[in-house]
C-alpha cells in the first residue's frame, strides 16, 4: 500500500524462525506443549468431581483456561511457519497477536491477584468464606479480570496501530511483541514507548506488590496457628504459588 512516496509495510519477517534459531524455537514450543496438557487435565479434573466445585477450584480452572488461550496465541503460527518457505506475518496478524498476548497475559495476572485474595479469605476468615467468596462473586471477579486485560491490551494496540510503518519490516523475534514492532516505526516513538512501557510496567508492578503484600499478611497470620493449620494453609497456597512461578517462566520464555 503506497502513500505519497512511501510504501507502507503489509507484512513483517520473523527472523528468529531462520535456521540459526531453530534449537531455541524447539525449546520454546516444547515448553508450551508441556503446559497445554497440564491445563486441560486441571480443567477436566475439576469438572469431573463435584467435590472440586468450590470457588477456589473454579478460579483455578479459570486460570487454566486462560493459560490455554494464552499459550495458543503464538505457537500455532510458529508451527505453520516452520513448514513454510516465507517466515512472515501480515500486518493485521501482527496486531492481532499483540492484542491477544497482552489481553490474555494481563487477564492472567489480574486473576492471580484474585486468587491471592481468595486464599487470604480462606485462611484468615474461614467461617465467613462461603458468604464472602460466593460463586456469583467469583464469576464477577473473573469477568473483571477479563475486562482489565482487555483495557490494558486495547491501550497497547491503539498506540501501536497509530504508528506509521514504511521501511524495515524485519522483526528480531519469532512472534510480534511491542518492543520489536515499535522499533520499525518511521517516526519518533519516544513518547509512545514511555506510554506503553508505563502501562505494562505499572500493571506488573502493582500486581507484584499486591501478591507480595497478600503473602506477607498470610505469613504473619500463620505464625500463631497450629502445625495442622499451617499445613492446611500451605496446601491451599501451593497451587497458586506454582501458577505464579509458571506465569513468570512463561513471560521469560517469551522475552528471550
N, C-alpha and C positions, 0 to 999 in steps of 0.2 A: 504494500500500500504506500503510495507516494503522496507527499505533501510539500509543494514547492520543489526545492532541490534536495529534500531529504527523503530517504527510503526508510519507512518505519518497519521495525522488527515484527515479523509474523511468527517466528519460532525461535527457540533457544536450543543451542547444542549443549549436551551434557557430557563434559569432558571426563568426568570420573568413571564413565562407563567404558572407557577405552581399555585396551589390553593391560596396561600397566597397573590399573587399579582393580582388576578382577578379583585378586585374593581378598582385598578389603571388602569388596562388594559381596563376595560369597559369605564372609563372616557376618556382614550386615543382614543379609537375607536369612541366614541360619538363625540369627538372634530372634527374628520375627517368626520364623517357622516354629520355633520352640514356644514362643509366647501364645500363639493362636490356639493350639490345642488345650493349653492350660486354662485359658479363659473360657473356652467352650465347656470344659469339664466343670469349672466352677459354677457356671450358669445351670448346666444340666443337673448337677448335684443338688443345688439349692431348690430348683423347681420340682425335683422328683420326690422330695421328702417334706411333708407338712411341718415337721419339727424345725425346719430351717426357714420358716416363714416370718421370723421376727424382723423388725425394721433394720437391725444391724446387718442381717444377711441380704435383705432387699437392697441396701446400699452397696454391699459387696458385689452383688450380681449386676447392679447398675454400673459400677466401676469396671467390671469385667467386660460388659457390653461396650462401654466407651473405649476401652483399651483395644477391643477387636476392631472397632471402626477406625481408631487412630492408626493401628498397625496396618490397615488396609489401604491407606492413602497413597503411600509411595511404593511398596514392594511389587504390587501388581503391574504398575507401569514399568518398573525396572526389569521385571521378568520378561515382559514383552520386548523391551529394548535389547535384552541380551540376545534375542534371536532375530533382531532387525539390523540391517546394514547401516541405517542412519539413526544415530543416537540423539534424537531431538524430541522436543515437546512444544506444542503450539503455544502461542501467547495466552489464549483462553485457558488451555490446560494448565499452564503455569500459574495463572491467577487462581484457578480452582484449587490447585494443590496448596497454594499459600493460604487460602481461606480455610480449607478443612484441617490443615495442620494446626493452625492457630485456634480455630474453633474447638476442635476436639481436645487439643492439648490443654487449653485454658479451662475447658469444662471439667477435665480430669482433675486439674489442680484444685478447682473450687470444690469438687466432690470429695477430695481428700480432706479438705477443711471441714466439710460437713460430717465426714466420718469421725474426725477428731472430736467434734462436738458431741456426736452420738456416744463415743466411748467415755467422754467426760461425764455425761449424764448417767450412763450405765454404771460407772464406778462410784461416782460421788453422790448420786441421788437415785439409788436403785429402787427405792419404794415408789418414787414418782416417775420412773422411766416410762411406763406404759402410757401415762397421761401426757407427758411432755413430748415424747417422740412416738407419736401415733403413725399409722400407715398414711393418713392424709397429710400429716406434717412432712413425712418422708418424701411423698410424691411432690409436694410443693417445693421442698429443698432441692430435690433432683432437677425439677423444672427450672429453679433459679440458677442452678449450676449451668444448665444448657443455655439459658438466656445470657448469663455472664460471659460464657465462652463466645457466644455469637457477637455480643457487643465488643469484646476485645478484638475478635477477628475482623469484624467489619471496619474497625478503625485502621488496622494494618493494611487491609486490601484497598480501602478508599484512598489512603495516602500513596500506595504503590501504583495504583491504576491511573493516577493523575500524572505520573512521570512520563516524559517522552523517551522512547527507546528507538534510536535511529541509527545506531552504529554497531558496536560489538554485540555479539549475541552468544558468546561462549561462557557458560556457567561452570565454575570450577567446583562442581558437585555432581551428585547423581540424582538430585531432585531440586525443586525450586524452593528456596528459602529467602527471606527478606535480605540478609546481609549480602548475598551474592547477586541478587537481582538488582538492587538499587545501585550497585557499583556500575552497572551497564547503562544507567540513565544518561541522556545527553543534556544534563543540566546540573547545576549545583544542588546537591542533596543534603547539605549540612543541616538545614532546619528540619527536613523530613526525617533524617536519621535521628536527630535528637528526640523528635516526637515519637517515632516508632520505638526506639530503644527505651525511652522513658515509660511508654505504655507497657512494654513487655517486662522490663525490669521491675516496674512498680508492682505489677501483678505477682511476679515471682517473689519479690522481697516481702510484700505484705503477707502472702500465703506462708512463706517460710517462717516469718516471725510469729504468726498465729499458731502454726504447728509447734514451734518451739515453746511458746507460752503454754499451750494446752498440755504438753507432756511434762513440762516443769511443774505445773499445778498438780498433775496426777502423781508425780513422784513425791511431792510434798504431802499430798493426801494419804499416800500409801505407807508413809513412814511408821505410823502408829497402828496399822492394821495387822491382823494375824497372818501367819505364814500361808494359811489356806486362802485368805482374802487376797494376798499378794499373788498367789498362784493363779487364781481366777482372773485377776486384773491382767496378768501377763498373757494368759491365753486369749483374753479379749482384745488386746492391743497388738499381738504379734503379727496377725494377718495384715493389719493396717500398716505396720512398720515395714513389712516386706513389700507391700504395694508402693509405699513412698520411695524405698530404695530402688525398686524396679523401674519406677517412673523416672527417677534420676538417671539410671543407666540407659533408659530409652532415649532421653534427651542427649546424653553424652554420645551415644552411637550416632544420632542424627547430626551432631555438630562436628563429628570427626571428618 
